[in-house]
Amino acid sequence: MRRTLWKHSSWVRFGMILTAAFALSMPARLAAAEQMTTVHVQVNDAKTGDPIFQAHLTLRYRVQGGFMRRTRIVSYTAKTDKDGKTQFPVVPRGTITLMVTAPDHNTFGKEFEITRDNQLIDVKLQRPHEVL
């Protein structure tokens, strides 16, 4: 009776399954890495058009889980410079959520579709209504 390594070694089977799972997940990881881009954001006052200095931005997006991984949310924060500009250098193409807050302005939040490299998002912040 001939014994084979496959039938009698659970470690060999485990190693082969693990190798196959890793190999199947690699194309998804490589494809995701190729689709990263930079997102530029310009924040201005809606009424005056003046740039807003030190506006606080939060950018969020979902990362799909690979083999045996859950989907997770990635979040980055930044502040605008004196020209009302900032950038997020490593953002995947697809849907993102951008939240912007600044003193004396209403909070802005919206989903955007990132479809091209170095995409610019122009945000106009409204001032709150005066209380009578």
QUIURWO-V28422 format. One record per backbone hydrogen bond with DSSP energy under -1.0 kcal/mol. CO is the residue of the C=O (numbers start at 1). NH is the residue of the N-H. If there is no record, write none. Layout:
# QUIURWO-V28422
co->{CO;CO}
nh->{NH;NH}
This chain:
# QUIURWO-V28422
co->{4;5;9;10;11;12;13;14;15;16;17;18;19;20;21;22;25;26;27;28;29;30;35;37;39;40;41;42;43;44;45;50;55;56;57;58;59;60;61;63;66;72;74;76;78;80;81;84;85;86;88;91;94;96;97;98;99;100;101;102;108;110;112;114;119;121;123;125;126}
nh->{8;9;13;14;15;16;17;18;19;20;21;22;23;24;25;26;29;30;31;32;33;34;93;91;88;121;86;123;52;125;49;45;80;101;78;99;76;97;74;72;69;63;61;59;57;54;84;43;81;41;39;37;114;112;60;110;58;108;56;105;100;98;96;94;40;42;44;46;106}
